[in-house]
Amino acid sequence: MSQTGPRSLWAGRTAAVLGILLIALNLRTAVAAISPIVALVSKDIPLDSVGLGVLGTLPPIAFAASGLVAPLVARRIGLETTLVLACLAMVVGPLVRAAAPNYLTLLAGSAVTLAGMGFSNIMLPPAVKKYFPDRIGQLTAAYATLMSISISVPPLIATPVGAAYGWRVSVGSWALLAACALVPWMVVRVHAGRVAARERAENLVPEPRADLLNKMRHSRTAIAISVAFAVTALNMYSFFAWLPELLKERAGSSAADSGSLLFLFGIVGLPLALVTPILAARVRNVGSVVGAGVVLFVAGYLGLLVVPTILTWLWVLLTGTGSIIFPLCLALIGLRTRGPDGAVALSGFVQGIGYAAAALGPLLFGILHDATGGWTVPLLFLVATSLVAIVPAFLLRRPTFVEDEL
């Protein structure tokens, strides 16, 4: 598609718009669908701390693994077919979870669901690049915002639905939302197949770039985006996991106040997701945005270290605002590549590394807390990891396409 100028968002792209937005609404539903109704699930399937821990660590592991596998699958069967399969996994997975007679089946259903979400994570930036090269900032902002909503809504719905109709209905109902995303992607897949057949007949099919994923490590821009994404994911997942306990012990917050501050930490991501990708498309030096995120992270952590009982809400708000780097990196996957093939490879590379760091973050944070018996060293660990993002802030100060560096 030409990038000479923006055209109507809906002109010939209605199914793609709906597909991107609907699949974004599914990207985190499984992460927060079970934890609010653990007591109800435990009546049928015993869940001890180990079992819950495995379910809790499965999302970042599945997302990281998808970064390695999804680009290879997309290279063989195409972006659209890969997204159709991802939607199918998000339909089947919740139904398996809902029908699970035991823990292993529940775990298997969770793995299928999260694999679909992980593949969708990787494929959405390339989909935006392919179908909306003239509106990368706007579409990324829209889907990043909906992705944030997708983790906020399930806890509000799961409990009342579970209490009224049972936990199986509560968990399985998310298959309906995934089915809504499946329909437009099936339409897009059929259209893409016709276009591909016509291009093959006219010898217009570009030479495949099967080597792009392997070569990403040779691109300074790809490495910079990956490091920035990894830093943010590690910090966000660590704080989501440990913030309530940290606030109770270090700031003297009540359980209710800690929950409210955790909500504040998460909800600040909504306006950031809406504004940052648009900003990324308009600002030449996006390294300054990464640098601002580093400053905000460090300021929040230092506040909790030095004066945790004073203006506690401000330190949490500053830390949450530091996550501005997350939607920025999602936008850069499309903005710093020349075509969909490059975007697929860069998306897999960036998110594979980033979610691997996200899986390690809470674990390392907890180990440091247990080893020292306090929160000073764990917070200094987050300060140190945040400062690592200064390097990508420097490398991303000039707009460079990844393919040009390979």
Secondary structure, 3 states (H helix, E strand, C coil): CCCCCCCCCCCCCHHHHHHHHHHHCCCCHHHCCCHHHHHHHHCCCCCCHHHHHHHHHHHHHHHHHHHHHHHHHHHHHCHHHHHHHHHHHHHHHHHHHHHCCCHHHHHHHHHHHHHHHHHHHHHHHHHHHHHCCCCHHHHHHHHHHHHHHHHHHHHHHHHHHHHHHCHHHHHHCHHHHHHHHHHHHHHHHHHHHHHHHHHHHCCCCCCCCCCHHHHHHHCHHHHHHHHHHHHHHHHHHHHHHHHHHHHHHHHCCCHHHHHHHHHHHHHCHHHHHHHHHHHHHHCCCCHHHHHHHHHHHHHHHHHHHHCCCCCHHHHHHHHHHHHHHHHHHHHHHHHCCCCHHHHHHHHHHHHHHHHHHHHHHHHHHHHHHHHHCCCHHHHHHHHHHHHHCHHHHHHCCCCCCHHHHC
